[in-house]
Amino acid sequence: MQSDGAVTRVLVVAHRTAATEPLLEAVRERASRGRCMFTLLVPNPVHGFARALDPDDADEDEARGTIERALPRLSEAAGGPVEGIIGVADPSAAVQDALNIRGFDEIIISTLSPRISRWLKLDLPSKLSGLGVPITTITPADREEQVSTAA
């Protein structure tokens, strides 16, 4: 948290795990440590033939539905409103865009279990560690936080 008493801006990156209990617990815990403003970023999933075309032109219905289902639960866990935004299909690029455009102080990545998570297979947390903000990775399977802080 920032030492000047300012609100800490936390970017929550999730898709299929956006309303899962491990993520909600992490948001509650982070909110309990000081004033925060949370934003849920859902990278727009692209399936099938759309991957061969321009993935940035893909329909956003799935991502929008994820946000609509997750925001009430996340807002309750955060103790206040949570904003939802849709990013580009590539989760790394989506996070970098969000940081560059809006500026965040911390990132929480919520993903599937290591056994099936594409984001973990892509090594997303390590790739984002160079952005200079603390990153917390939440996986529902092990229900444990894995924290890596970028220096």
N, C-alpha and C positions, 0 to 999 in steps of 0.2 A: 504494500500500500504506500502511497505517496506520503512523505513526511509533513507536507504543508497542510494536511487536513482536507485536501481536495478529494473529490469522488474518484475512485479507481474505476477505470473503464475496462471491463472484462469481456473478451470475445469468446463466446461458446461456439465451438465448431462441431456440428453433429448432423446426422441424417437419420438412419434407422434407429439410433439410440437416443434421439432428442427428448424423449419423454420417459426414459427409463429411470428406475429408482437410484442406481449408482450416480447418474448425472445429477439428479435432483438433490441427493445427499451432498455432493460436491458443491453445488450452488449454495445450498443452505449453509454449509461450513464456511465457504468463502464470504458469504454475506454476513456471517456472525463475527468476522474479524474486522469489519469496518465498512464504511460507506462505499457502496459499489453501484455501478450502472452496468447491467448485463445486456448484451446483444447476441442473439442466436443467429449464426451464419449457417445456412444450409447450401452446400455446393449443389448446383443443379445436376441431378443424375441424368446421364445420357445412356440409353440402351439401344442395342441392335444396330440397325442400319444408320441411325443418326450419328453414331460414332465416326462413320466414314465421311459424313458430310461435315458441316460446321457445327460442332457441339454447342457453340454459344448461341445458336439459333434454335436450340431444342425447346420444346414445350416445358413450361415451368409449373405445370399442374401438380406434379408429384412433390416438388419442393415446397410449393405453396401449401399443399395439404399437410405436409410434415410440420410446417410452421404453425398452421392453424390448430393442429392437435397438441403441439408442445407448449405454445405460449402460455395458456392458462396454468398449467402445472409448473412451468418454470417461474412464472410471475409469483405464484404462491410460495415456491421455495425461496425466491429471491427477496420476498417481502416487499415487492413493488413491481411496477411494469417492466417487462422485458421486450425489447424491440426485436423484430425478425427481419432478416435480409436474405436474399437469394444471391449466391455467388456463381461464378463460372464453374464449369464441370470439374476442372482440375482443382482438387482441394488445396494444393499448395499455392496455386495462383490466386484462388479465391481469398485465402488468408492474407496473402501479400497485398492484394488489392484493398481489402478491408483496412489493413494497417496503414497503407499509404494514403488512403482517402479519408479515413475517419480517425485514425490514431487510437490504439488501445494500449493499456498498460500491462495486461496479462492475457493469456490464452488458456482456455480449457478445451481439450480435444476429447470428445466422447466417441468411441468407436466400438465395433464388434470385438469379440474375443480374438486373441492373437491367432488362433487356429484358422479363422475365416476372414479376418479383416483385410481388405484390400489396402486400406490406408496404412496399416502397420506393415504390410508387405512392401509398400512403396517407401517405408521408413519416414512417413510424414513428420512425426515428432522431431526426429534428428534433422531433417531438412529445414524445419522451421526454427530450430534452436539458434541459428545464426541471425535471427531477426532482432535479438537484443531484448526480448521480453520473457518473463518466466512462463513456462509451459507446464501444464498439468495434463496428464493423459489418463482418462478413465475408460476402463473396459468392463462391461457388465459380467463377463465370465468369471473374473477373479475377484471382483468387487473391491479391488485395492487400487489406490492411487499410485501412479508412478510419476514422480516429479523430477523434471530436469530444468535447471535454471540456466538460461543463456546469460553469459556475462558481457 
